[in-house]
């Protein structure tokens, strides 16, 4: 049962971190795993050592829970996330976010690698997620509502916290960073999208496409958490470039922009403690 998995994972983490009290949780998407090397690390816990936690099977997702500090802010970090296409149920994808909420986290940072749909975007751009479109036809809140986290029918008008977007925009200006802004569309994967699907997504208002993030954002919003979303544009959408899309291309693009991206994330989180 879902509540038992959440409770078990929460108690397991508390035991292994000596009761660590994180303020911010960070989920690292493809290519972002090395961000933890820029922070003060306190604990490393492999997912398989956390009772009730799923496991990750994707290259670039290390499968480790990390605690640490960014400036004066205590953080808990998923160095690798879980995906719907790995065979996890939507309900199980809600486990980490709800565990973080039970640990006292109030702010969730979500990162991902995404394909460009907006023709003005190029690989290497960072995009602030302002909203999303769920094309999966499923939702992690389906089933019995866990009342202690939130309402049966949560409002979705501002899932991505406007104040965090304002802070990110301010810091991007300070860094002279060309921060894009737009809408992320969620698909199941693991196959990349067809050219016709990319054209359809552009028509309905999407700017980038990816295979994660939205389930976590929905669950965090349900639980009353602040949510920040950041996409690395790692490739052109299908049909926008003659290059064949591969996961390796995602990782290569991330390696080129990781220093700037990591600095950007650290500055935002540090400001939360000031």
QUISUL-V711689 format. One line per field, one symbol per residue. phi: phi as a letter, one per 30 degrees, with the letter a starting at -180 (. if undefined). psi: psi as a letter, one per 40 degrees, with the letter a starting at -180 (. if undefined). Layout:
# QUISUL-V711689
phi = ???
psi = ???
This chain:
# QUISUL-V711689
phi = .eeddddddddddeddchiecdcbcbccdeicededdccdccbbbdedcceiddbcbcejcdibcbclbciccdbbbcdjccbeddjddeddddeedddedddjdcbcccbacbcdcddccbejdcbddcabbccdibbdcdjeddedcadebddbdbeceedddddddddedddhcdddblccccbdidddddedddddddddjdcbbacaideddddddediddbbbbccdcaddejcaddddbdddeddddddcddddddddddddeddcc
psi = iddddddddddddddeeffhgidhihhhaheededeeeihhdihhideehheiaiiehhehdfhhhiaihbehhihhhghiiideeeiidddeeddddddddeehehhhhiihiihdheeiiheihhhhdiihhedfiheeiahhgdedaidgiifdgdhhdddddddddddddefhghiiahhhhidaeiiiidddddddddeeidiiafaddddddddddefiihhhhhhheiiiheeiehhhiddddddddddeddddddddddddddde.
